[in-house]
């Protein structure tokens, strides 16, 4: 359904913690002008865990309005409560989103049957296409390839964002789900192997700050220009590593965006600003890409 590079958007805040909707609209325009293939607001990169339901719905509405149908908007609507996930997904549908990205239930660590029933019930409650998000490092549980195989049989469950970190698992997912099910890289550093193995695209953090370049990288893989893609994967690696390892996402990417003037360096607790040493390492990495 969707291919290429979709950006997991940050959520810009004012210094007092209010959402900066003007900055959000500008970010959307920059992304679309750069040729991005889709936008994903209200994910973990968008600090969705600290948004109220009202703010969550408004962020989706603003992104949909700013996009004006030029690119698909895949709204993050996940929760560890199935009823809450249904509510958020229905609101995203009402706001005009083109699809929904739902993280596997976190903290309560349901068994595989519970994970299956969670997504199946959300799918039954809305007509939006759904992409499942598997990130065991945040949720505390893994979605087994067999479970994704079952979920892929539900018409409106169309793909998975895979951030398990295991190529063995990702290959098993591709085998279990078939050619009509889209596998997206959920780890920027694994975009090349995942797409090279049959994945359709990447839902990227790094593309917040280099949207044109990361989109070009993803398109090179889609088009089979693998020598170009390999060279770009190597070239982008220092930036990806800085954004992914200096501190937990989304602290580095939001700090980087603030350094470029795209937003304020404002977080909601429990996220906080980077320390001085990490900040300097991030600035150096950005400098190598002429971003600051």
N, C-alpha and C positions, 0 to 999 in steps of 0.2 A: 504493500500500500504506500509506504513512504520509503525513500532511499536517500543516501547521501549523508549530509551533516545537519543535525538539528541541535540548536544551542539550548543547554540547560541554563536558563536566564537567572542572573542574580536579581535580587529585589533591593533597589536602592532606598535608603532611609534618609530622612533629615537628621540633623544632629540631635534632635530631641526624640528620635525613634519613630516618628511618623513616617509612613511610606511616602516617598517622593515620586508621585505619579508622573510629574513632568519629566523627570529624569528617566523613568521607565519608558515613557513614550519615545524619548530620544534614543534610548538603547535599541528599541524595536526597529526604529527607522534605520539606524546604523547597520543593524544586522541584515535587514532586507536589502539595503543598498549594496551590501557586500556580497549578496548572492546566496545567503543561507537558505537551506532547504526546508527549515521548519523551526518553530520556537516552542520551548517547553518551560512555561512558568510554573512556579509553586512546587518545585522539587526540593530536594535537600540543598542544592546550590542556591535556591531562592529562599532559604531559611523558612520554609513552610511550617516547620514545627513551632515557630514563634508567632505565626499569624493567627488572628481570630478567624472564625468562619466568615464573618462579614468582609474582613480584609482579603481573605483568600479569594472569595468570589469577585471582589472588586479588582484585584490584580488580574485575574483571568479576563474579566470584562474589558479592562483597559488595554491589555495586550491584543485581544481579539479586535477591538475597535481600531487600534493603531495599525494592526496588520492589514485590515481592510481586504481580507481574502487573498492577499498576494502570496502568502505562504500558509501552510497549515499550522494551527496552534494545538498542541498536545498538552492538555492541562494536567498537572500533577494533582491527583485527588485521593491519594492513599491515606490509610489510617489502620491502626491495629484493631479498630472497631468496625465490623462489617456494616453496621447501621450508619455509622458516621461516613464511611467511604461511599456508601450509596448516596447519602445526602450531598456530599461534596461533588460527586460525579453528576448527579442530576442538576445541580446548580451550574456546573461547568457547561453542561449541555444547553441549559437555558441561556447561558451567556454567549453561546455561539461557537464554543470550542469544536474542533474537528475530531478530537479524540481525547482519551484520558490515559495517563500513566499512573499506575497504582503499585506502590511498594508492597512487598509481602508483609503481612502483619508482624510487627516488631514487638519486642519485650515479652508478650505472652507466649511466643514460640509454639504455635499450633503444630500438630502432627500434619503429615502430608494430606490426609483427608480433610482436615480443617482448612488448610491452605486452598485446596481445590474448591471446597464449598464456599469459601470467602469470595474468590473471584467469580465463581459460577453465579452466586447470588447477586453480585454487583452487575454482572453482564445481563442477568434477567431483568434488572430494574431500570436499565437505560439502553438506548439504541446506539450510544457512542461506541466506536471502535476502541478496544482496550489493549494497551500494551502493559504486560506484567513487568515488574521491576524486581530483579533478584540481586540483592546485595547483602550476603550473609554477614559481612563485617559490621553492618549497621543494624540488621534485624535480629541477629542471633540464631537464625535458622536458614537452611538452604532449600530452594525449590528443586526437587529432584527432576531429572530429565523425564522420568516416567509421568510425573505430575504435569509437567508442561505438555507432554504428549497428549494427555487427557484434555487439558485446557484448550489445546489447539483445535480440538474437535468442536468447540463452541464457536459458532459463526462469527460473533463480534469480538472474540479474543484473537487478535491478529498478529501479536508479536511479543517479544520479550527483550527488555534491556538487561543484558547479562554483565554483571560485575562480580561474579564469583571468583575471578582470578585464575580459574582453572581451564586450560584449553581442552583437557580431557572431558570436562563437563560440557563445555560449549559444543564440542564435536558430537557428544551424545545427545545434546538438545537438538542440534540440527538434524541428526538422524531420526530422533523421536517425533519431530514435529512436521517434517515434510516441506516441500518447496513453496507452498503458499503461506507459510508462517515466517514472519520477518524477525530475524535475530539482529539486535543492535548492540554494538559495543557500549558498555557502560563504564569503560576504563580507557581513557584517551591513549594511554601507552600500549594498549592491546588492540587498537583499531586495525592495524595492518594484518595481524594474524587472524583476527576474528572475521574481518571482511574477506580476507583472502581464502578463508575456509568456507565461505558461503553466506556470511552475514550481509545484511542489506545496507547497514549504515552505522552511524555513531551518534549518540546523544552526548554532546561534548561540553565540558567545562572550559577548556582552552579556547574554544571558538568565541567565547565572550569577548576576548581581547584581540584575537587574530581571526575573525570570521572568514574573510576572503581566503586566507591561506589554508585554514583547516578545511574549508569547503572544497578548495581545489585539491587538497590531499585526498579527501574522501572520494571525489569524482574520479581522480586518477585510478583508484582501486576499482570503482564501479566500471570504468571504461576499459579496464585491463591494461593500463599503462603501468605495469608493475615496476619497471626500473625507476621510473619517475617517482612512484609511490614509495618505494624503499628508500630512495635518497631523501625524500621529504620526511619520512618517518624518523630517520636518523637526525636530520637537521632540526626537527621540532622537539626532539627528546629532552634537551636541557630545559626548555621552557615548560614542557609538561611535568618534568620532575620537580621543578621549582614550585609549580602550582599545586602539585599533589603531595609533596613530602615535607615542605618547610613547616606546615601546620595543617590541621584538619580542614578539609573543604567545608565551607566556602571562604574561610578567612584569607588564604593567599590570593585567590582570584579577585575578591572584592577589594583587597588592599591594592592589588595591581591596577584594577580599574580606577580606583581613587587616585593612584599615582599618575594616571593618564588624564585625569580631570573628568572622567565619565560619570563619576558619582562621588558622594561623600564616603569617608572611611567610617561608616557608622554601622554597628551591629546591635543586635538584641541579645541580652544575656540569656543563656550562659556563654555565648560566643564573645570574645574580647579581641582587642587589637594585638597584632604581632609584636613580639619583643624586638628591641633595637637590632640585635645581631641577625635575626631572621629577616627583618625588614631590609637590611643592607644587602643580604644575599639575594633577596628577591629583586631589589633594585638593580643589582648587577646583572641578573639574568634578563631582566627587561631591557637593560641597556644593550646587551648583546643582540637583541632583536630590534633595536632602534625604536623602542616603544616609549622610552623616557629619555 
